Amino acid sequence: MQYTEVMARYGELSTKGKNRRDFIGRLNGNVTKALRQFPALSIKPKRDRLHLVLNGENADAVMNALGKVFGIQTYSPVVRVAIEDFEQVKQVALEMVNEGASEAGMSFKINTRRSDHNYALDTNDINLAVGDFVSEARPDLKVEMKRPDVKVRIEVRRDAFYVSYLTIPGALGLPVGTSGKAMLMLSGGIDSPVAAYLALKRGVAIEMVHFFSPPYTTTNALNKAKELTAKVAAYAGSINFIEVPFTEIQETVKENVPEGYLMTVQRRFMLRLTDKIRAQREGLAIFNGESVGQVASQTLESMAAINDVTATPILRPVATLDKTEIIDIAREIDTFDLSVQPFEDCCTIFAPPQPKTHPNLERARYYESQLAVTELEDRALAGIKVSKIYPEDKFLTRGMTSDQIADLL
Ligand SMILES: Nc1ncnc2c1ncn2[C@@H]1O[C@H](COP(=O)(O)OP(=O)(O)OP(=O)(O)O)[C@@H](O)[C@H]1O
């Protein structure tokens, strides 16, 4: 089928009344960004949908990229036929029925809508004329009004007919950016990239904050986090990656804090630093990949002892999901295979063998107060690096890396 355009229907727009203009403006910008590799494409936002005129670009490739843009409910590939050319509409409808109802005994329906009421034929005339044409060519098919196998939609507008039969589910959610900006704490694990995807889905523009501890963690561990960011950036256009050197803090905590509280105090540092970065960069909230009860740091007591360092909203999109549910999403967004690659994370390396699963808040505060918190944090903040990551970026060297070879020797 030679499609000429793709029509995208907006998502939760009806509930957003006065924010309609922001929604459509953002969506238009995000679609433009996501489809920048198709130079001939022209994008025309309308009140209730977006028209993507292909101008020769490949419909499947365009739809593949469009399917990752949040704020779209459904989309349909469409064939535009000049208004003078009604015979051509019949041909296109037949081709669509042939594609959708290949087997004898299947059913179809022609469904016409007119926005140009001056056109000579009314909707019934068009349904009948096109339906008869298809039935003559395909006598093996039935016409079915209620639940046809193929429903061909013909829209009559002033300039042309628009014919379609496929309705493909979009990514849903809200256009990224319509809900403001937040920081996302990204490890190299399975959960935080999924949390990132879910935050983007609700329209939040996120920036990744990643802590790393060279030489305990290798360049590859850092690159893995960057490559995970590139995977998630497919849903955002691009994402800023903020790397925070964490070695000095981890070494200091390890030397000075009793083993049972190592993890709690480290996490308090991470969260406080993320919050400072958030304030500098004017974010409104912090997202992370914690899931209740999954590991020692994710009991409610532990979350309370860590969360104590800030009043900023901490959002945990996967808090109530089971691991298998999180993994299903990770596979869907193609981060799973990368997440399970065995590069060390700074938290795992400095993890005590038996962290307190029910840490006492007062004790965590006390142990931390013995450290030069402000100075340590200032030095970490002075060392942060920010880079913009795009979906097509690659960071991990393929095959065996020098670090991996070194590990084997
Ligand atoms: N090195 C890191 N840099 C930034 N954030 C981190 C880092 N390590 C952990 N976090 C944050 O803390 C959350 C909990 O991490 P933890 O290692 O306890 O759990 P996890 O279940 O392994 O999570 P994940 O699968 O996301 O690594 C992560 O989801 C992430 O948001």
The ligand as an ORCA input file, in Angstrom:
! r2SCAN-3c Opt
* xyz 0 1
  N      24.919      4.501     40.924
  C      23.702      5.055     41.043
  N      23.474      6.271     40.503
  C      22.235      6.849     40.580
  N      21.193      6.277     41.195
  C      21.377      5.076     41.760
  C      22.627      4.396     41.707
  N      22.492      3.214     42.361
  C      21.199      3.171     42.767
  N      20.521      4.264     42.426
  C      19.084      4.599     42.650
  O      18.603      3.879     43.757
  C      17.562      2.962     43.338
  C      17.671      1.683     44.135
  O      18.898      1.078     43.841
  P      19.247     -0.384     44.298
  O      20.607     -0.694     43.822
  O      18.947     -0.502     45.740
  O      18.081     -1.203     43.667
  P      17.837     -1.984     42.326
  O      16.579     -2.723     42.560
  O      19.040     -2.759     41.963
  O      17.525     -0.801     41.297
  P      18.044     -0.728     39.818
  O      17.535     -1.976     39.172
  O      17.471      0.520     39.248
  O      19.548     -0.677     39.943
  C      17.819      2.766     41.854
  O      16.662      2.330     41.185
  C      18.258      4.142     41.452
  O      17.154      4.985     41.286
*
